[in-house]
Amino acid sequence: MYQRVGAAAYKADLSNTWSLAELTDHPEKNFRSIHVAGTNGKGSTAHMLASIFMEAGYKVGLYTSPHLVDFRERIKMNGRMIPKQNVVDFYTTYSLKWAEIQPSFFEMTVLMAFDYFSTEKVDIAIIETGMGGRLDSTNIVQPEVSVITNIGLDHTQFLGNTIPLIAGEKAGIIKENTPVVCGQMLPDAFEVINRVATQKNTLIHPSNTTTPIYTSDLRGDYQKQNIQTALKTIEVIQSQKKFYIQELHIKAGIAHIKSNTGLRGRYEILSENPRVIADGGHNAAGIKVLLNELKKESYSKLRIVWSMVSDKDTTEVFSLLPKDAAYYFCESSVPRAMKLADLVKNAEPFDFAFSTHETVKEALSVAKKESQNNDLILVTGSFFTVADVLSQ
């Protein structure tokens, strides 16, 4: 599993995915879809779109990754996880037949989702890429709209170490004559995406830049950009006259994202006194917006429960983190987690005040014991850090 293991499980090739699609009779051809890529915000944007379509009365499939607690979080229909029996049936039906293909965990999961959406005859499926775009297993869909939320430096060992290179990989989801919605991004990223769109004979629709008037149950000012991207996507798909979505559906969809789709781990308040916030920020861009949001909080002492995965560059992220916080370094419960000794070694040049803990749960427990009621505890560093807290 790439989610658990990392680079050793990554397959940058679509041949297995196409073989699985052939084996399962190409379920991706049996439903309309919206394909969402981006460095940050793609998960939130996908959930927003699903919520809006749900409020409009449509049968909506949603494929996202990674999951936090239950594998079935990845595959949902109208906010409900795929039934366990469907997971078992898909595996028992096809596992012997794909012996020669030897698919990865992600490749298998994508086709499981597409098979489920096809069987359930969803009206629309919102499909989030796992990583990149061009060679991502989800990229066999022919969407109604392609969405690229933003471009930042992440997964550089796979996607390239510059913004234009990463933009080129994300732009790989752009299909011939299929409209593209772009969130706010750097000019050199937009230039690459615009060039690919031109080659594919399609137009780019930049997201709205005005502040949305909609109230959302997702906290954080950074969600405004995701809302703008989602609104532009709805505007583009409405122009195709294939779906009927009213203003009231959009308003309700944005207001009830978490309750409609079950989205978690995005600036989620877990408890008060002390206030505990969990956020899956895991790269420099994500940490920047998270820290900007923290400026609006009122607290006496900031305490950060931190673990991360081993394939992330710590230097830029650590340079962003506040020096006056108390850190509780720990190791999340996946093989891909950065070892505690390595985390401490990488943190040493930054003079953090920290303690070390074997697990995320232990770290959070100690942070709570050492906190006053008006302190703030932030659980972050990766989605796996958050997952360990949510699963307790």
ZAMARGU-4260 file (C-alpha; in steps of 0.2 Angstrom, whole numbers, plus 5000, padded with zeros to 4 digits):
<rodrens>
0) 5000/5000/5000 | 5007/5017/4995 | 4997/5025/5010 | 5006/5014/5022 | 5022/5010/5014
5) 5026/5024/5003 | 5038/5024/4988 | 5040/5006/4986 | 5022/5003/4983 | 5020/5017/4970
10) 5017/5013/4952 | 5018/5027/4939 | 5010/5018/4925 | 4992/5016/4919 | 4994/4999/4911
15) 4988/4989/4926 | 4973/5001/4928 | 4968/4998/4910 | 4970/4980/4912 | 4959/4980/4927
20) 4946/4991/4918 | 4946/4978/4904 | 4944/4964/4917 | 4929/4973/4925 | 4921/4978/4908
25) 4926/4996/4909 | 4914/5002/4923 | 4922/5020/4921 | 4912/5022/4905 | 4895/5020/4914
30) 4894/5036/4924 | 4897/5054/4922 | 4911/5061/4933 | 4921/5077/4938 | 4939/5074/4940
35) 4949/5084/4954 | 4968/5086/4955 | 4979/5098/4965 | 4992/5099/4978 | 4981/5105/4992
40) 4962/5107/4993 | 4957/5094/4981 | 4949/5083/4994 | 4939/5097/5002 | 4933/5103/4984
45) 4928/5086/4980 | 4917/5084/4995 | 4910/5102/4992 | 4905/5096/4974 | 4897/5080/4981
50) 4887/5089/4994 | 4880/5102/4981 | 4875/5088/4969 | 4867/5078/4984 | 4857/5094/4989
55) 4851/5095/4971 | 4844/5077/4973 | 4856/5067/4963 | 4864/5050/4966 | 4882/5055/4970
60) 4897/5044/4970 | 4913/5051/4979 | 4930/5043/4978 | 4944/5051/4989 | 4960/5046/4997
65) 4968/5043/5009 | 4956/5036/5022 | 4957/5041/5041 | 4949/5027/5050 | 4940/5015/5039
70) 4946/5010/5021 | 4928/5012/5015 | 4929/5031/5018 | 4937/5031/5001 | 4921/5025/4992
75) 4905/5033/4996 | 4888/5036/4988 | 4877/5050/4995 | 4888/5051/5010 | 4887/5033/5015
80) 4902/5022/5014 | 4902/5007/5002 | 4895/4992/5011 | 4907/4979/5018 | 4899/4965/5007
85) 4902/4975/4991 | 4920/4976/4996 | 4921/4957/4999 | 4911/4953/4983 | 4922/4963/4972
90) 4938/4956/4979 | 4932/4938/4978 | 4925/4940/4961 | 4941/4947/4953 | 4956/4943/4964
95) 4960/4926/4956 | 4958/4934/4939 | 4970/4948/4942 | 4984/4937/4947 | 4994/4941/4932
100) 4991/4959/4933 | 4996/4960/4951 | 4988/4977/4955 | 4993/4989/4968 | 4982/4993/4983
105) 4977/5010/4975 | 4974/5002/4957 | 4962/4989/4965 | 4953/5002/4975 | 4950/5014/4960
110) 4942/5000/4950 | 4932/4994/4966 | 4925/5012/4967 | 4921/5013/4948 | 4913/4996/4948
115) 4902/5001/4963 | 4897/5018/4955 | 4893/5008/4939 | 4883/4995/4948 | 4873/5008/4958
120) 4870/5019/4943 | 4876/5035/4951 | 4871/5051/4942 | 4888/5059/4944 | 4904/5053/4953
125) 4917/5066/4960 | 4934/5058/4958 | 4949/5064/4967 | 4966/5060/4961 | 4978/5051/4973
130) 4994/5059/4968 | 4999/5069/4952 | 4986/5066/4938 | 4994/5061/4922 | 4999/5043/4928
135) 4986/5042/4942 | 4975/5027/4942 | 4959/5038/4942 | 4965/5046/4925 | 4955/5033/4915
140) 4939/5043/4917 | 4932/5054/4904 | 4925/5068/4915 | 4912/5082/4911 | 4924/5094/4919
145) 4943/5093/4925 | 4947/5103/4941 | 4965/5108/4946 | 4964/5117/4963 | 4982/5123/4965
150) 5000/5118/4962 | 5013/5117/4976 | 5029/5107/4980 | 5024/5090/4986 | 5028/5072/4981
155) 5043/5080/4972 | 5052/5063/4971 | 5038/5057/4960 | 5031/5073/4951 | 5047/5084/4949
160) 5055/5097/4960 | 5049/5113/4952 | 5031/5121/4951 | 5031/5119/4931 | 5035/5100/4932
165) 5022/5097/4945 | 5010/5107/4935 | 5013/5097/4920 | 5009/5081/4930 | 4993/5088/4937
170) 4988/5095/4920 | 4989/5077/4914 | 4970/5075/4919 | 4965/5087/4905 | 4955/5079/4891
175) 4952/5083/4873 | 4937/5096/4872 | 4934/5095/4891 | 4933/5111/4901 | 4945/5114/4914
180) 4942/5124/4931 | 4958/5131/4939 | 4959/5137/4957 | 4971/5151/4962 | 4989/5147/4958
185) 5006/5154/4953 | 5008/5161/4936 | 5021/5148/4930 | 5009/5134/4935 | 4995/5142/4926
190) 5005/5145/4911 | 5009/5126/4910 | 4991/5121/4912 | 4985/5134/4900 | 4997/5127/4887
195) 4991/5109/4890 | 4973/5115/4888 | 4977/5123/4872 | 4984/5107/4865 | 4969/5098/4871
200) 4957/5111/4862 | 4949/5116/4877 | 4947/5132/4888 | 4952/5136/4906 | 4939/5143/4918
205) 4948/5152/4932 | 4939/5151/4949 | 4930/5166/4955 | 4941/5178/4965 | 4928/5187/4975
210) 4924/5181/4992 | 4910/5169/4993 | 4894/5174/5002 | 4891/5156/5007 | 4892/5150/5025
215) 4901/5133/5026 | 4903/5120/5040 | 4921/5119/5035 | 4932/5130/5046 | 4946/5140/5039
220) 4948/5155/5028 | 4958/5144/5016 | 4942/5135/5012 | 4936/5151/5003 | 4947/5147/4989
225) 4941/5129/4988 | 4923/5136/4988 | 4927/5148/4974 | 4934/5133/4964 | 4919/5122/4968
230) 4907/5136/4963 | 4916/5139/4946 | 4915/5120/4943 | 4896/5120/4946 | 4894/5135/4934
235) 4903/5126/4920 | 4894/5110/4922 | 4877/5120/4923 | 4882/5127/4906 | 4882/5110/4899
240) 4864/5108/4903 | 4866/5090/4909 | 4862/5094/4927 | 4849/5106/4936 | 4856/5114/4951
245) 4848/5129/4959 | 4855/5143/4971 | 4847/5135/4986 | 4856/5118/4982 | 4873/5127/4981
250) 4869/5136/4997 | 4864/5121/5007 | 4878/5110/4999 | 4891/5122/5005 | 4883/5124/5022
255) 4882/5105/5026 | 4898/5097/5018 | 4903/5088/5034 | 4886/5081/5038 | 4882/5077/5020
260) 4898/5068/5015 | 4907/5064/5032 | 4923/5075/5028 | 4935/5075/5043 | 4952/5080/5048
265) 4952/5098/5040 | 4954/5111/5054 | 4942/5100/5065 | 4939/5105/5083 | 4939/5089/5093
270) 4937/5096/5110 | 4937/5111/5121 | 4946/5116/5138 | 4959/5114/5131 | 4954/5117/5113
275) 4961/5103/5102 | 4961/5105/5083 | 4966/5091/5071 | 4972/5096/5053 | 4980/5085/5040
280) 4992/5098/5034 | 5007/5089/5028 | 5017/5100/5016 | 5023/5118/5016 | 5008/5125/5007
285) 4996/5116/5019 | 5006/5122/5035 | 5006/5140/5029 | 4987/5141/5028 | 4985/5131/5044
290) 4997/5143/5053 | 4988/5158/5046 | 4971/5151/5052 | 4979/5149/5070 | 4982/5168/5070
295) 4964/5170/5073 | 4963/5159/5088 | 4965/5165/5106 | 4976/5155/5117 | 4989/5156/5131
300) 5001/5142/5125 | 5001/5133/5108 | 5005/5114/5110 | 5008/5104/5094 | 5007/5085/5092
305) 5017/5082/5077 | 5022/5066/5067 | 5025/5065/5048 | 5029/5052/5035 | 5047/5048/5030
310) 5046/5053/5012 | 5043/5072/5016 | 5057/5085/5016 | 5057/5092/5034 | 5068/5108/5031
315) 5055/5119/5023 | 5041/5113/5034 | 5051/5115/5050 | 5057/5132/5045 | 5038/5138/5045
320) 5033/5131/5062 | 5032/5143/5077 | 5047/5142/5089 | 5037/5147/5104 | 5026/5132/5104
325) 5028/5116/5114 | 5031/5101/5103 | 5026/5083/5106 | 5035/5073/5093 | 5028/5055/5090
330) 5027/5042/5077 | 5010/5038/5068 | 5005/5019/5067 | 5009/5016/5048 | 5026/5009/5042
335) 5028/5025/5031 | 5029/5036/5047 | 5045/5045/5050 | 5055/5036/5064 | 5055/5046/5080
340) 5074/5046/5080 | 5074/5053/5063 | 5061/5066/5067 | 5071/5072/5082 | 5087/5073/5072
345) 5079/5083/5058 | 5071/5095/5071 | 5087/5098/5081 | 5094/5113/5070 | 5077/5122/5073
350) 5079/5123/5092 | 5061/5117/5096 | 5056/5114/5114 | 5050/5096/5112 | 5046/5080/5121
355) 5046/5063/5113 | 5032/5050/5113 | 5030/5032/5105 | 5012/5035/5099 | 5001/5049/5093
360) 4988/5045/5107 | 5002/5046/5120 | 5008/5062/5114 | 4990/5070/5114 | 4987/5063/5132
365) 5003/5071/5138 | 4999/5087/5129 | 4982/5088/5137 | 4989/5084/5155 | 5001/5098/5153
370) 4988/5111/5146 | 4978/5124/5155 | 4960/5126/5149 | 4965/5141/5138 | 4979/5133/5129
375) 4977/5126/5111 | 4983/5109/5106 | 4986/5106/5087 | 4987/5089/5080 | 4995/5089/5063
380) 5010/5084/5052 | 5000/5071/5041 | 4983/5064/5039 | 4990/5048/5048 | 4993/5059/5064
385) 4975/5064/5063 | 4969/5047/5059 | 4977/5040/5075 | 4968/5053/5086 | 4951/5050/5077
390) 4952/5031/5079 | 4955/5031/5098
</rodrens>
